[in-house]
Amino acid sequence: MKKILLVLFILGAGLAYGQSKSPKIKKNKEYTSDSGLKYIFFEVNKKAPKADSGDVVYVHYVGKLADGSEFDNSYKRNDPISFPLGQGRVIKGWDEGIQLMHVGDSALLTIPADIAYGEREMATIPANSTLYFTVKLVKVDKPIKPYDVTGLDTISLDSGLKYIRVAKGKGATAKNDDRVYVHYTGYLNGKKFDASYDRKGPLKMVLGRHQVIQGWEMGIEGMKIGEKRRLLIPYTLAYGEAGRPPVIPTKADLVFDVELMDITPDAIPKPFNVEGLDTVTTESGLKYIITQKTEGAIAADGDTAIVKYVAYFLDGKILESSYERDDSLIIVGGSKAMIPGMVEAVSLLGKGEKARVIIPYQLGFGEAGHPPVIPAKSTLIFDVYIQSVYKAKLETPVKE
C-alpha cells in the first residue's frame, strides 16, 4: 500500500492542474469536468473551509481499479495523505478534484488515465487505467502569511545575522544541546521556498550540532517557547557562495519566519562521571569503565544489542550522538559491519549497563581515519548505554 502512496507523490510531480470556479454541487449527482474527471459527492459541507490551490490538504482515500480491486487505502494506515494542493505533487485528477471539496466532504472521483498515470504501469496499476478514488477531505491548512514586522526593531549580531522579534515567548530558553521544535517558512526574494507547515509537524533538531545552517543555530538560540522571530540570514551563514541548486541560487540571502514550539532540555546527556572508577583493558587494547552495573543479558555472537551513545574526540568535542537523531544504534554480536571496538564493547556489557568505552584507532577508523570528520589515527571515546539485548538477529530495526 505504501508504495502507491509514494508513487502518487513522486510521479505526480510537475503535473499541477489549474481549476476554474467550482460549480454548484448537489449530493449524489454525477458531474463531468472539461478534463474528463467524473465526480459524485456523498457529503457536501458548504459552510466548512474550502480547499484552494496552495492549501495543505489532508485526505483519506480508498483507490480501486475498474474491476473493483483495491490498490491503496489510507484508512488501513490510519494516516491521511497530506500535500500542497495545486502544486503538481499528485496526479492531475486529484489536484482538480480535491479543489472542489470542503472540509468534511466525501466524494467518488473517477479519473481517466490521461489525468492519472497515463501509459505508465505503476505497481499494481496497469497502464492506461481509469482510477476510482473514494475521498474524504479531513483538514485544510491555509497558507501561512509572512509576519508583519512593520515598526519592529531589527537586532544585528556581530556574525552578520539580523533578527526581528515578532512575538515574545515564555518559560525555558533554547540553548546548545536542547532539542527544539520549530515551525518555519523560508523566503527567497519574497517568495516562499520551504515551510514546515507543508509537512506534518515542526522541524526538530538539536541546537549546536550543526544539523541546520549557521544562521538558524544563531537565530534560534536564546528564543523562548512561543516566541516568533524573523531571521535575516546572509548567504555566508546560509548556503554560502555555492547555494543549493536548483532551489537556492549562489550567494543567496534568506529570510525565515520562525516560531519556537517546544524545547526538550539537554537532549544529549552530559559526559559520564568516571572519577575514581576502575578502567579495564582488554587484550585488543580496548578500555572501558563501567559507570552503571547490572546483571542484564550480554549480546553473544548473532544476538542484537540496542545501544544509545555519545561519541567524543579526546579533547571532549562531540563527534556524534544517537540522542541527537532521537534513535538507537543496532549492533549484532560478532558483526563486521561496525567498527571492531563497538562490537567488542557490546560483548562485554549487559542490558541496562552504562560504560565509557575508549577505542584506539586500531579498533576504530584505522590509520586513515574518516576524513574530513575523523582525523588519522584517532582514539575515540564512547559513552554507551545498553538499552536492550535480543537473543537473535533482528529482521527489522527497533527504535527504543
C-alpha positions as CSV (number, residue, x, y, z in Angstrom):
1,M,0.0,0.0,0.0
2,K,2.7,2.4,1.0
3,K,4.3,2.1,-2.5
4,I,1.3,3.5,-4.2
5,L,1.2,6.4,-1.8
6,L,4.8,7.4,-2.7
7,V,4.1,7.0,-6.3
8,L,1.2,9.3,-6.0
9,F,3.6,12.0,-4.8
10,I,6.7,11.4,-6.8
11,L,5.4,10.6,-10.2
12,G,2.6,13.2,-10.0
13,A,5.3,15.9,-9.7
14,G,5.2,18.6,-12.3
15,L,1.6,17.9,-13.2
16,A,0.0,20.9,-11.5
17,Y,-3.5,21.4,-12.7
18,G,-5.5,24.6,-12.6
19,Q,-9.2,24.6,-11.7
20,S,-11.8,27.2,-12.6
21,K,-14.5,28.3,-10.3
22,S,-16.3,25.4,-8.7
23,P,-19.8,24.6,-10.0
24,K,-22.7,24.3,-7.5
25,I,-22.6,20.7,-6.5
26,K,-25.6,18.6,-5.4
27,K,-25.3,15.3,-3.4
28,N,-25.4,12.0,-5.3
29,K,-25.3,13.6,-8.7
30,E,-22.6,12.8,-11.2
31,Y,-20.7,15.7,-12.9
32,T,-18.1,15.6,-15.6
33,S,-15.5,18.3,-16.0
34,D,-13.8,19.5,-19.2
35,S,-10.8,17.3,-18.4
36,G,-12.9,14.2,-18.2
37,L,-12.9,13.9,-14.4
38,K,-16.2,12.5,-13.1
39,Y,-17.2,13.1,-9.5
40,I,-20.2,12.3,-7.3
41,F,-20.4,13.9,-3.9
42,F,-21.9,12.0,-1.0
43,E,-21.4,14.7,1.6
44,V,-21.4,18.5,0.9
45,N,-20.5,20.9,3.7
46,K,-20.7,24.3,2.1
47,K,-20.2,26.2,5.3
48,A,-16.9,24.5,6.0
49,P,-13.5,25.7,4.8
50,K,-12.9,25.0,1.1
51,A,-9.7,23.6,-0.4
52,D,-7.9,26.1,-2.6
53,S,-4.7,25.9,-4.6
54,G,-1.8,26.5,-2.2
55,D,-3.5,25.0,0.8
56,V,-2.1,21.9,2.5
57,V,-4.8,19.4,2.5
58,Y,-5.3,16.1,4.4
59,V,-7.3,13.5,2.6
60,H,-8.4,9.9,3.5
61,Y,-9.0,7.7,0.4
62,V,-9.6,4.3,-1.0
63,G,-8.2,3.6,-4.5
64,K,-9.7,1.0,-6.8
65,L,-9.4,-0.2,-10.4
66,A,-12.3,-0.8,-12.8
67,D,-12.6,-4.4,-11.7
68,G,-13.2,-3.3,-8.1
69,S,-9.8,-4.4,-6.8
70,E,-8.3,-2.2,-4.2
71,F,-4.7,-0.9,-4.7
72,D,-4.4,1.6,-1.9
73,N,-6.2,2.6,1.3
74,S,-5.1,5.4,3.7
75,Y,-7.6,4.2,6.3
76,K,-5.7,0.9,6.8
77,R,-2.7,3.0,7.8
78,N,-4.8,5.4,9.8
79,D,-2.9,8.1,8.1
80,P,-4.5,10.6,5.6
81,I,-2.2,11.8,2.8
82,S,-1.2,15.4,3.1
83,F,0.2,17.6,0.3
84,P,0.1,21.2,-1.0
85,L,-2.8,21.4,-3.4
86,G,-2.4,22.6,-7.0
87,Q,1.4,22.3,-6.9
88,G,1.7,19.2,-9.0
89,R,2.5,16.9,-6.1
90,V,-0.2,14.4,-7.0
91,I,-1.8,13.3,-10.2
92,K,-3.9,15.8,-12.2
93,G,-7.2,14.3,-11.3
94,W,-6.5,14.7,-7.6
95,D,-5.4,18.3,-7.9
96,E,-8.6,19.1,-9.8
97,G,-11.0,17.0,-7.8
98,I,-9.9,18.0,-4.3
99,Q,-10.2,21.7,-5.2
100,L,-13.9,21.1,-5.5
101,M,-14.2,20.0,-1.8
102,H,-14.9,21.5,1.6
103,V,-13.7,20.0,4.9
104,G,-15.9,17.0,5.7
105,D,-17.0,16.5,2.1
106,S,-16.7,13.0,0.7
107,A,-16.9,12.0,-3.0
108,L,-16.1,9.4,-5.6
109,L,-13.6,10.6,-8.2
110,T,-13.4,8.7,-11.4
111,I,-10.1,9.7,-13.0
112,P,-9.4,8.7,-16.6
113,A,-5.9,7.6,-17.5
114,D,-4.8,10.8,-19.2
115,I,-5.1,12.7,-15.9
116,A,-3.9,9.8,-13.8
117,Y,-0.8,7.7,-14.7
118,G,-1.4,7.6,-18.5
119,E,0.6,4.9,-20.3
120,R,2.8,4.2,-17.3
121,E,2.3,1.0,-15.3
122,M,2.5,1.8,-11.6
123,A,3.0,-1.3,-9.3
124,T,-0.4,-3.0,-9.3
125,I,-2.0,-0.3,-11.6
126,P,-1.9,-1.4,-15.3
127,A,-1.1,1.2,-18.0
128,N,-4.0,3.3,-19.3
129,S,-6.1,2.6,-16.2
130,T,-9.1,4.6,-15.1
131,L,-8.9,5.0,-11.4
132,Y,-11.7,5.2,-8.8
133,F,-11.0,7.1,-5.6
134,T,-13.4,7.5,-2.7
135,V,-12.0,10.5,-0.9
136,K,-12.8,12.5,2.2
137,L,-11.3,15.9,2.9
138,V,-10.3,15.7,6.6
139,K,-8.5,19.0,7.1
140,V,-7.3,22.2,5.3
141,D,-4.3,24.3,6.4
142,K,-4.4,27.7,4.8
143,P,-1.0,29.2,3.7
144,I,0.8,31.0,6.4
145,K,1.2,34.7,5.8
146,P,4.6,36.4,6.3
147,Y,5.0,38.1,9.6
148,D,4.1,41.7,9.9
149,V,7.2,43.4,11.1
150,T,6.2,47.0,10.5
151,G,7.6,49.2,13.2
152,L,9.5,46.5,15.0
153,D,13.2,46.8,15.9
154,T,15.9,44.9,13.9
155,I,18.6,43.4,16.1
156,S,22.0,42.9,14.4
157,L,24.6,40.4,15.6
158,D,28.4,40.6,15.0
159,S,28.1,37.5,12.9
160,G,26.0,39.3,10.3
161,L,22.8,37.7,11.3
162,K,19.8,40.0,11.9
163,Y,16.5,39.2,13.5
164,I,13.2,40.8,14.4
165,R,11.3,39.7,17.5
166,V,7.7,39.5,16.4
167,A,6.2,37.9,19.5
168,K,7.6,37.2,22.9
169,G,7.7,33.7,24.4
170,K,7.6,32.3,27.9
171,G,9.4,29.8,30.0
172,A,12.6,27.9,29.0
173,T,15.2,29.5,26.7
174,A,16.7,27.4,23.9
175,K,20.4,26.6,24.4
176,N,23.0,24.3,22.9
177,D,22.3,20.6,23.3
178,D,18.5,21.2,23.7
179,R,16.2,19.5,21.2
180,V,14.0,22.3,19.7
181,Y,10.8,22.1,17.7
182,V,10.4,24.9,15.2
183,H,7.7,25.9,12.7
184,Y,9.1,28.0,9.9
185,T,8.6,29.5,6.5
186,G,11.6,30.3,4.3
187,Y,11.5,33.1,1.7
188,L,13.9,33.9,-1.1
189,N,13.4,37.2,-2.8
190,G,10.0,37.5,-1.3
191,K,8.8,34.0,-2.5
192,K,8.3,31.0,-0.2
193,F,10.7,28.2,-1.0
194,D,10.1,25.9,2.0
195,A,7.8,25.6,5.1
196,S,7.3,23.1,7.9
197,Y,3.6,23.8,7.6
198,D,3.6,21.9,4.3
199,R,4.6,18.8,6.2
200,K,3.0,17.1,9.3
201,G,4.8,18.9,12.1
202,P,7.6,21.3,13.1
203,L,11.2,20.7,12.4
204,K,13.1,19.1,15.3
205,M,16.8,19.4,15.8
206,V,19.4,19.6,18.5
207,L,21.0,23.1,18.8
208,G,24.7,23.3,18.5
209,R,25.1,20.0,16.5
210,H,25.2,21.6,13.0
211,Q,22.1,20.0,11.8
212,V,20.9,23.2,10.1
213,I,22.6,26.3,8.6
214,Q,24.6,28.5,10.9
215,G,22.0,31.3,10.7
216,W,19.5,29.0,12.2
217,E,21.7,27.9,15.0
218,M,22.4,31.5,16.0
219,G,18.8,32.7,15.4
220,I,17.0,30.0,17.4
221,E,19.5,30.0,20.4
222,G,18.0,32.3,23.1
223,M,14.4,32.0,22.0
224,K,11.7,31.1,24.5
225,I,8.8,28.7,23.8
226,G,6.1,30.6,21.8
227,E,8.5,33.3,20.6
228,K,8.4,34.3,17.0
229,R,11.2,35.8,15.1
230,R,12.1,36.8,11.6
231,L,15.6,35.8,10.8
232,L,17.5,37.7,8.1
233,I,20.4,35.4,7.2
234,P,23.2,36.5,4.9
235,Y,24.5,33.9,2.5
236,T,27.7,33.4,4.5
237,L,25.5,31.9,7.3
238,A,23.2,30.1,4.9
239,Y,24.3,28.0,1.9
240,G,27.4,30.0,1.1
241,E,28.7,31.1,-2.3
242,A,27.6,27.8,-4.0
243,G,24.0,27.9,-2.8
244,R,22.0,24.7,-3.1
245,P,20.8,24.5,-6.7
246,P,18.2,24.3,-8.1
247,V,16.2,25.8,-5.2
248,I,18.8,28.1,-3.6
249,P,21.0,30.1,-6.0
250,T,24.6,31.3,-5.4
251,K,25.2,33.8,-2.7
252,A,21.5,33.8,-1.7
253,D,20.4,35.8,1.4
254,L,17.4,34.1,3.1
255,V,14.6,35.2,5.3
256,F,12.9,32.8,7.7
257,D,9.8,33.4,9.8
258,V,10.2,31.0,12.8
259,E,8.2,30.1,15.9
260,L,9.7,28.0,18.7
261,M,7.0,25.4,19.6
262,D,8.7,23.4,22.3
263,I,12.1,22.5,24.0
264,T,13.4,19.2,25.3
265,P,16.2,20.3,27.6
266,D,19.6,18.7,27.3
267,A,18.8,16.2,24.6
268,I,22.4,15.0,24.7
269,P,23.4,13.6,28.1
270,K,26.3,15.1,30.0
271,P,29.6,13.1,29.8
272,F,29.7,10.1,32.2
273,N,31.4,10.8,35.6
274,V,34.2,8.2,35.7
275,E,36.2,9.8,38.5
276,G,37.5,7.1,40.9
277,L,36.2,4.2,38.8
278,D,38.3,1.2,37.6
279,T,39.5,1.1,34.0
280,V,39.6,-2.4,32.4
281,T,41.9,-3.0,29.4
282,T,41.2,-6.0,27.1
283,E,43.8,-7.9,25.1
284,S,42.9,-6.0,22.0
285,G,43.7,-2.7,23.6
286,L,40.1,-1.6,24.2
287,K,39.5,0.2,27.5
288,Y,36.2,0.5,29.3
289,I,34.9,2.0,32.6
290,I,31.5,0.8,33.9
291,T,29.5,3.6,35.4
292,Q,26.3,1.7,35.9
293,K,26.5,-2.0,36.7
294,T,23.6,-4.6,36.2
295,E,23.2,-8.3,35.8
296,G,21.5,-7.9,32.5
297,A,21.9,-10.2,29.5
298,I,25.0,-9.8,27.3
299,A,24.9,-10.0,23.5
300,A,26.7,-13.1,22.2
301,D,27.6,-13.6,18.6
302,G,24.4,-13.3,16.5
303,D,22.5,-11.6,19.2
304,T,21.3,-8.0,18.9
305,A,22.1,-5.1,21.2
306,I,20.2,-1.8,21.1
307,V,22.6,1.0,22.1
308,K,22.4,4.7,22.9
309,Y,25.7,6.6,22.7
310,V,27.6,9.8,22.6
311,A,30.9,9.8,20.8
312,Y,33.7,12.2,21.7
313,F,37.2,13.1,20.5
314,L,39.9,13.1,23.1
315,D,39.6,16.8,23.5
316,G,36.0,16.4,24.7
317,K,34.4,17.6,21.5
318,I,31.3,15.6,20.5
319,L,31.7,13.7,17.3
320,E,28.1,12.5,17.0
321,S,25.3,11.0,19.1
322,S,22.3,8.7,18.8
323,Y,20.5,11.2,21.0
324,E,20.6,14.0,18.6
325,R,18.9,11.7,16.0
326,D,16.5,10.6,18.6
327,D,17.2,6.9,17.8
328,S,19.3,3.9,18.8
329,L,22.2,2.0,17.3
330,I,21.6,-1.6,16.4
331,I,24.7,-3.8,16.8
332,V,24.8,-7.5,16.0
333,G,27.3,-9.5,18.1
334,G,30.3,-10.5,16.0
335,S,29.3,-8.3,13.2
336,K,31.8,-6.9,10.7
337,A,29.6,-4.1,9.7
338,M,30.6,-1.9,12.7
339,I,33.9,-0.7,14.0
340,P,35.5,-3.5,16.0
341,G,35.7,-1.5,19.2
342,M,32.0,-1.1,19.4
343,V,31.3,-4.7,18.6
344,E,33.7,-5.8,21.3
345,A,32.1,-3.4,23.8
346,V,28.6,-4.9,23.4
347,S,30.1,-8.3,24.0
348,L,31.3,-7.1,27.4
349,L,28.3,-5.1,28.7
350,G,24.9,-6.3,29.8
351,K,21.5,-4.9,29.3
352,G,21.0,-1.7,31.3
353,E,24.7,-1.1,31.8
354,K,26.4,2.2,31.1
355,A,30.1,2.5,30.4
356,R,32.8,4.8,28.9
357,V,34.5,2.9,26.1
358,I,37.9,4.1,24.9
359,I,38.6,2.9,21.4
360,P,42.1,3.1,20.0
361,Y,42.4,3.9,16.3
362,Q,43.3,0.3,15.5
363,L,39.7,-0.7,16.7
364,G,38.1,2.4,15.3
365,F,38.7,4.0,11.9
366,G,42.3,2.9,11.5
367,E,45.3,4.9,10.4
368,A,43.4,6.7,7.7
369,G,40.5,7.9,9.9
370,H,37.4,9.1,8.1
371,P,38.2,12.5,6.5
372,P,37.2,15.2,6.9
373,V,35.4,14.4,10.1
374,I,37.7,11.9,11.9
375,P,41.4,12.6,11.6
376,A,44.0,9.9,11.0
377,K,44.9,7.6,14.0
378,S,42.0,9.0,16.1
379,T,41.3,7.4,19.5
380,L,37.6,7.9,20.2
381,I,35.6,7.9,23.4
382,F,32.0,6.5,23.5
383,D,29.7,6.8,26.5
384,V,27.3,3.9,25.8
385,Y,24.1,2.7,27.3
386,I,22.9,-0.9,26.5
387,Q,19.1,-0.4,26.3
388,S,18.1,-3.9,25.2
389,V,19.6,-7.3,24.2
390,Y,17.7,-9.7,21.9
391,K,18.9,-13.2,21.8
392,A,18.7,-13.4,18.0
393,K,19.4,-11.2,15.0
394,L,16.5,-8.8,14.4
395,E,14.9,-8.8,11.0
396,T,13.7,-5.2,11.3
397,P,15.1,-2.2,13.0
398,V,13.9,-1.4,16.5
399,K,13.5,2.2,17.9
400,E,13.5,2.4,21.6
